[in-house]
Amino acid sequence: MSPDKIEWESGVADALRRSLDHLLGLQSPQGWWCQPLATCAINEAGDLFLREFLGIRDETKAVELARWLRSQQRSDGTWAKYHAGPGDLSTTLTVYVALRICGDNADEPHLLRTANWIRENGGVAQASVITRFWLAMLGLWSWDDIPVLPPELTLLPTWAPLNIYSWANWTRHIVVPLAVIAHFRPVRSVGFTLTDLAGDVSTRPRPTDLLSRAFYGADYLLQAYQRLPVKPLRQTALRRAEQWIIERQDSDGSWAGVQQLNLYSIAALSALGLPVDHPVLAAGLRNLDTFVVHEETPDGPAQWIQMMQGPVWDTALSLLALTDAGVDTDHPALKRAADWLLTQEVRTVGDWAKRRPGLSPGGWSFEFVNIYYPDLDDTSMVVRALTRLHGSDSAVQRGVAWGAGMQSRDGGWAAFDADNTETLVKRLPFNEFADVTDPPSADVTAHMVEMLAEHGERYADQVEHGVRWLLDHQEADGSWFGRWGVNYVYGTGAVVPALIGAGLPAKHHAIRRAVRWLEEHQNSDGGWGEDPLSYVDPKWIGSGTSTASQTAWALLALIAASGRSPAVDRGIDWLIQTQRPDGGWDEPQFTGTGLPDGVYIHYSSYSIVFPLSALGRYQALSAATEAGDSAERER
């Protein structure tokens, strides 16, 4: 072996060892991994809004949240949805109100900049429905401007259009509580107004298609119905909504383990008359504190709030990365992690059974506690990780069977539900925000195909159907859209290894086109990156500052499809050159997606687990190549 090659292999091995040690050092004593998960400032503002609405604002907490919010303001006075993103009107307006509640004066320089920017961008009138909903609750906007959500929707049978199961699970957990709140139209005044920031409602964009316009017209009728003194089914609907919300509270007090859903559920139950010391509300409020992260800033102690925590996701990805890196499956850290994952199996029948009533449960959720909403992405990763350690034991078999049974009719897989593709709900005036349904996506489908392909002929039909779905949904340029990660780099990075695992040859035209797309979008520094702007602006597709996670996604696809290549070597070199001494990588960018063009996520775990997987698979590939070369020389 030449000196250059020896030095190169040594560099790869050293980077692999340091990242492996770094990841092992992050494991909890209980066996799980769970790294901080950041979104935007709506979490902190929402917490403040709820406590103000309930009359239980804690001054110490408010001071520390406000300190954090101020530290995140940009020079133009705005707040963004993600690191280095453009200023966002709804986020900026929400934080402005939160800081006013905390005592910041409107004439202070930092808020004057914010107010000017809000006015220049259309004011409150152009903000999202959810933002205006909160403002109406706080006496800062008119309830008459809020689209009506009648609670009677909860009474519709599952076969009826616009029933609550027509929405994705995250949307229905907003729709039901907000329908309750909208009935009561509660107002808790905060002692100031937003008159100077109102803007002009008449300039708000309106739909042009006939069906959406009809729904907007129907909203006027619903507003009139809302004012009637007698509404025959209203009390029945409110009781049903209250029961629905309470039934879906988890044992830790949360709703689906998501901070925002806690806020809406608690506010709705309060509007229904439950006191803050009621066991349901008390548990929900205690749970809100589990999302808090404390940090020290130059101005003093601060706190920010996670939208959710993902220990199951982080643990499964960590196990896959460690085994990719060659760690023995008998390693104590891996055994602890696998044992913990087994305790997290969801054996409860949840909302997913509305579309698959005969299917036995057996999946995994993202969070510490979430028994009603297991998801296909977590299930696929957990099953693959446990299979490597335990083989096809009973929990694995249940997970595989449940996942296979959740395949949608078109052959793809969604995140939480099967065949959740109704288009009518998207036409409602309330649905101004991002994805409100849960259709199949390329990344989840790829993960399910990869999982099922590892479990033999029994699931060959489902795999074949899933492969056809993936081939049918490849973009014209050779990439795949990424629903739960940013964006086409994520989708393509997930699909290519799945297709190879399902038996497609590397020379298949779909694989070759994907490889070409990845190679064409490699940055000059050797890495890959893609800005979340790619969800709204096509010129950003596959383009952005190189990041460790996105570089690793591209490498995992290229290694699976073509082994070593100049592009792969350059990508590995980028990882080596940018690695920190402690084995991790700096990655302030948000490479996770909650809702395209809505919520973006910074997974702290992504910048370690995916690069470790890429380095591990690269080293295994190099070792196999070297062994093959040695055997050839001996012959």
N, C-alpha and C positions, 0 to 999 in steps of 0.2 A: 504494500500500500504506500502511495506517495506521501511525502511530508504534508502537502497541502490537504490531502484527503484525511490524513490522521488528525490534523488540526481541526478540520471541519467536523468530523465525527465527534471529536472531543468537545467542541463547542455545543453541538446538539445535545450530547449526553449531559453536559454541565447545566444547560438551560432546563433540560427535562428534570434533572435531580432537584434543582432549586425550586422549580414550580411545584413539583411533587411534595417536597418538604413543606412548602408554604401552604398548600391545600390541606395536608394532614394536620398542620398546626391550627387550622381554623375549625376543626371538628369539635363539637360539644362533647362533654362527658357522656351524655345520653346516647350519642351516636349520630345525631343529625348535624347537618350543615344548614345555616340560615344567615345569609349576609344581608345587610341593609338594602332596602328596595325603595328608591326615590321616584316620585313623580313631580308634579308641579305644586304651586302654592295653594291650590284649591283645598288641599287637605287641612292645612293650618287654618285657613279662613273659614272653612266649613265647621271645624271644631269650635271656633270662636262664635260663629253665628248660632250654632245649636245651643251653646251654653248661655248666650245672651237671650235667645228666644225662651229658654226654660227659666231664666232668672237665676242661674247658678254659676255665673262667671267667676272664676278663681283669678284673683289679681296677679298672683305670682306666675301662674301658668300663662295668663294673657301677656304679661310683660315679656316673658321669655319667647313666646310665639311671635310677638311683634318684633322683638330684636332679630329673630331669624328672618322674618319677612323683609325687614329693612335691609338686611345683609344680602338679600337676593335681588334687590332692585338694580336695574341697569341704568346707565348714564342718561338715557332718554326718558327715564321715569317709569318704564314699563317692567312687567314681568312676563316671562315666556313659558311656553308649555314644556320646553326641554332646553338643555344646555346649549347656549349660543344660538337658539332659535329666534325668530322674529317676535316682536312684542305681540301679545295676544290681548284683544279687547276684554273678553270676559274674565280672563285670569287677572288682568291689571285692575279692572273695575272691582272685582271681588276683593283683592288685596287692599285696594284703596279704602273700601268700606270697613274692612277688618281693622286697619290701622286707625281709622277715625273712631271706631268703637273703643279701641285701646287708648284713646286719648290724644293721638297725634292731631295737631291743628291743621285745618285746611290751608292756612297761609304759610305753613312751613315750607321751605324750598323744595324738599323732596316730594311733597304732595302737590305743590303747585305745578311741578314738571309733569306729574302723573295726570292731574286734572286737565292740563292743556292737551296732553296726548289723547286722553279719552274724548274730549270735545272734537279734536281734529279727526277722530276716527268714528264719529257718528253718535257717541254718547250711549246712554243706557238703552235707548231704543234699538240699537243694533246688537246688543248683547244676547247671549244664548237664553233659551227658555229657562233652563235650570237656574241661571244667574238671576233672571228677573223673578223667578219663583221665590228664591231666598230674599230678594229685596222687598217683595210684596209682604212677606212674613215679618220683615223688620220695619214696615211702614214707610219704605223708601220708593215704592212703585205701586201702581194701581193694580188691584186684582182683576179689573176689567180688561187688562191687556194680556192676561195669561190665558192661553188656550185651555178650554175645558176638558178635563178628564173625568167623565162620570164614573163614580164608584160602581155603578151597575155593570161595568165591564167584568167585574169579578163573578157575576152570576151567569155569564154566558157559558154554554157547554163547550167542550174542547173541539167539537166539529164546526162551531160557528165562527164566521169571520170576526176578527178583532177580539177573540177571546184572549185572556192574558197569556196563554201559552203560545200565542202567535209570536210573541216577542221573545228575544233571547233572555236567558235567565237574569243577566245583569240589568236588562231594561225593565223586565216585569217587576224587579225589586225596587225600581224607581217609580214605575207607573202606579202600582197599588198604593204605596204610601202617599204619593203626591196627589192621587185622586181623593184620598181621605182628607188631606190638608186643604185641597182646593174647595171641598164642600164647606168646610168651616170658615175658610178665609180668615185665619187668625192674624192679628197684627200686634206686635210688641214694639212700640216706638223706641228708637235709639237716641232720640233727642236732637237729631240734625236732619237735613234734607239733601237731596241730590238735584234740586231744581236746576242749578246751573250746569248740570251734566246730562240733562234729560235727552237732548237730541230730538229728532223729528221722526215719529213713528211712521209717518206716511212714506218715508223714503226706504223703509225696510223692504228688501227683495220679496217678491211674491211669486208663487209658482205660475207657470204658463200652461202646463198641461191641464186638460179638462177635468180629470178625476181629482187631482190635488186642489184645483180651484173649487170643485164641488165640496170637498171636505172643509175648506176654509169658509165656504158659505154656510155649511152645516154648523160650524162653530158659533155663528151668530145665533142660530136657533138654540144651541145648547146653552149659550149665555143667558138667553131668555128663560129656558127651562130651569136654569140654576136659580133664578130669582123667584120662581113660583113658590107659594107658601106650602103647597101640598105636592109631594113627589112620591107616588104610591110605593115604589120599590126601594126608595133611598135608605130607609132604616135597615131593611134586610141586607142591602148591599154593604152598608157600613159595618154591620155585625159580621158579615162574611169576610170583609177586608181585614177587620181586626183579628178574627180567628186565623186567617191566612198568614198574617204577619207573625203572630205569636207562635203558630205551629212551626214556623221555619227558623226560629231562634235556636242557635246551637247551644250546647252545654256550657260553653265559655262565655255566653252572653252576646256573641256576635251574630250577624246575619251573613252567611256565606264567607265569613272571614274578611270582609271588605269594609274599610272604614266609612266610605261614603254611604254604603247601604245601611250601616248602623245609624248614621245621622238621619236619613230619611225615615227609617222605621221608628226611631225614638220620637222624632218630631210628630209623626202621624199618631202614635199611641198617646202622646201627650195631648194632641188636639182632640182625641176621643175621650179624654178625661182621666187617663191614668196619671196618678201623681208620681213625682220623681223618685219617691221611695218605694213605689210598687216593685215587687221582685223582678219583673221583666225589664223595666226601665233601669232599675238599679244595677242589674247585671250588665245591661247594654252600656251604661255609662262607665262602669268599671272596666269593661273590655276596651273602651276607647283609649284608656291609658296604656294598653299594651302595644299600641302602635307608635308611641312616642320614642324619639331618639334624642338624647341629651348631648349637647356639644358646647364646648367653650369657644367663644368668639372674642376678638379684641375688645368688644364693648361689654363683655360679661357673659354669664351662662345663657344659653338659648336652647330651644327645643324645636325640632321639626317632626313631622308626622308621616309615617308610611301609610300608603293606601291599603297595603296588605303585606303579609309575610309569606314566603314560599319555602318552608323547610323541606317539604316532600320533593318539590322540583329541584332544589339545590342539592339535596342528598342523592337523588337518583342520578343527576348529571355528574356529581362528584364521584360516585361509584363507577360510572361509565368511563370517566376520565382516568381514574386511578387504574382500572383494569386495562384501559388502552395503553397506559404508561408501563404496563408490565408488573404491577404489584400483584403478589400472590393472593389468590382468593381466600386463603386461610389467614391472611393478615388480620390481627385483632381489630383494627380500625374498620376494615371492610365488614367483618362479622357483626360488629356493634351496629353499623349503619344498616345492614340488611335486617337484623333483628328489629331495629326500630321501625323500619319501613313496613314490616309485617304487622306491627301493631296499628298502623295507619290505614289498613285496608277498610274500605267503606262497604259494609254489608247491608246498608239501609236502602230501601226503595225511595228514590227521590223524584224530583219533577221530570227527570228524563223518562220515567216509566209512562208518562202520558202518551208518548209516541211509541214506546216499546213495552206494553203492559205485561207481556209474557216472559220478559227477559230477567234472568236471575242477576242480582247485583254482584259486584266484585271488582270495583275500580278503586282509584286513588284520587284524592283531591290535592290541591295546591298547598293548602294551609295546614296549620296545626290541628284545627278542628273545623270541619265542614262536611257534615254527613249527608247533606241534601244535594250537593252539586259536585260529585266526582267528575273529572274531565278526561278526555281521551288522550290529551298530550301527556299529562302526568302519568296516566295509566301505562301508556306505551313505554315511557322511559323507565318507570319502576319495574315493569315486567322484564324489560331487556336487562336491567341491572340485576334483578333477582335471578334471572335465568343463568347469568354468568356465574353466580355464586351458589345457587341452590339447585339448578336444573329446573325441570318442569314439575315443581311441587304443586300442592293443591291450590295455594294462593295464586300462583302464576297461572294455572289452568283456568281459575275463575276470572282472572283479569283478562286473559286472552279471549275467553268465551264472551265476556261482557263487551269487550272492545269490538270483536267481530260482529256482535249483534247490534251495535250502534252504527253500523254502516248505513249511510243514507241510500235511498233508492237509486240515485244516479251513480253510485260507486264510490263517492268521496266520504270523508269524515269531517264533521264539525268539531267544535271544542267541547260542547256540553250536551247537545241534543241531536236527535236525528230528524232530518227533513224539516228543519226550522227555517223555511224559505219563503214564507208568505210575504207578498209584496204590498198588500193593501195597507198594512200598518205603517209602512214608510211614507204614506201619503198624508198622514194626520199632521195638523199644524203643530202639535206638540213635538213631533219628531224632527226638530231642526238640528239635533246633534248627530254624532257619528253613528256607526252601525247599530241598528236596533234589532236585527235578527242574527241568527247564528248558522249561516250556510256552510257547506264544506269548504275547506281551504287547502291549498297545496301543501303547506307545512305540516298540518295535522294529519292529512291523508298520507303524506310521505312517512311520517313517524309510525303510523299504524301499519302501513305496508311493510316497512322494515321489521317491525315487531312480529307480524304474522308470518312473514317469510322465514323467520327463524324457528317456526313451529311446525314445519313439515307440510305434508300433502293435505292434511285435514282441512286447512284453510286456503287451499289453492284457488278455489273459485273467488273468494273474497279478495285475495291478492291480485288475481287477474283483473277483476273488476276495478280495483283501486288503481292498478297500473294504467288501465285504459283511461280512467278519469285524469290521471296525471298527464298522460300524453295528450289528451284532448285540451288540457288547460295550460299547456306550454305557450308562452308568449311568442309572438312572431320573431323576436330577436334571439330566442333560445333560452330565455330566463323564465323563472316562475315568481309570481307575486308572493310576498311574505306577509301573512295576516298578523302573526304574533311576534314578529321580529322585523327589524328594519333592514331592508325591505326585500328587494329582489335578490340581494346577496344572501339574505337569510333563506328565502324560499328556494333558491337554486342550490344553496348549500345543503338543504334538507332533502331535496328531491333526488339529486344525483346519486348519493349513497344508497337511498332506498331502491331506486330502479336497478342499480347494480346488485344489491342484495336480493332483489326479486328475480334475478336471472337475466336481465337485459345485458347483452354484450356491450363492451366499451365502444365498439364501432357502430352501434345503433345510431341512427341519424339524430335522434333526440339528445343523446348523450354528447355526441360530437358538437352539436349546436350549443349546448350548455357550456361545454368546456371552452369553446371559442368565445362565448360571451364573457365568461369569467376572465379569460386571458386578456381580452380587449379592455376590461374594466379594472385591471390591476394598476395601481398608482405607480408613479415613477420611482417612489421610494421602496417599492416591493410589496407594500401592504395593500389591503382593500378597505374601503370605507364607503358608507352611503348615508347621506343626511336624511332625516325624516321628511324634509321637503319633497322627497321623491313621491310621497303619497298625494301631493297636490300639484306638483310641477314636474312634468316628464323630463325636463332637461337635467334633473337631479338623479334620475334613475341610475343606480350603480356608481354614483359619484359622491365623494365626500372625503374628509380627512381619514387617513388610515387609522383603524382601531384594532386592538388585539382580538376582540371577539369576531368582528367581521372578517378579518384576515384568516382566522381559524376556520370560519364557516367555508370560505372559498377553498382553503387548503384541504379540508375534509372531503369536499366534492372532487377536487382535482386528483387527490391521492387515490380515491376510490375508482376514478374513471381512467386515469392514465399513469398512475404510479409517479415516479420521479420525472421531473421535467424542469427546464429552466425557470418557468413560472413558479413551480413549487419550491425550488431551491431559493429563489429570491424571496418568496413569502416566508419561508423558514428563517432565512437570514434576517428579515425584518423583525421577526419575533425575538431572535437572539439579541439583536442590537438594541432593541427597545425595552428589554426586560429589566426590571429593577433589581437591585442587589438582593432583596428579600425573596425574589422569585415571582413576584406579581408583575402586573403591567398597569401603568396609569391610563385610565379611560374615563374621562369626565362625560363623554358623549352618551346620549341615551340610545341604546341599540335594541331595546325591547318595545313592543307595541301593545297597548291595552285596547285602544280604539283608534284605527287609522284616522288621521286628521282630528283626533280628539284627545287621547291620553297616551303619552309615551312614558316608558319606564326605564330607569337606570338600574339594571341588575348588577350589583357589586360582584356577584359570583361569576358573571359571564367572562370577565377579563382574566379569569384563572382557569376555569374548567375547560373551556373550549380550546384555548391555546395548549393546555396540557394534553388534551386528546389529540390535537394535531401533531404535536411533537412526538407523542407516543406512537402514533400510527406511522409517522415518518421514520422513526428509528426502527420500528419493526420491519418496514418496507426495505430500509437500507440493509438491515441484517439479513433479510431473506435474499436480497440481491447479491450480497457478498457471499453468502453460503452457496448460492447458485453458481456464481463465478468460480468459487473454489472447486466445486464439484466438476465444473467444466474443464478447469485446468488439470485436475487429476486424471480426467478421462483422456 
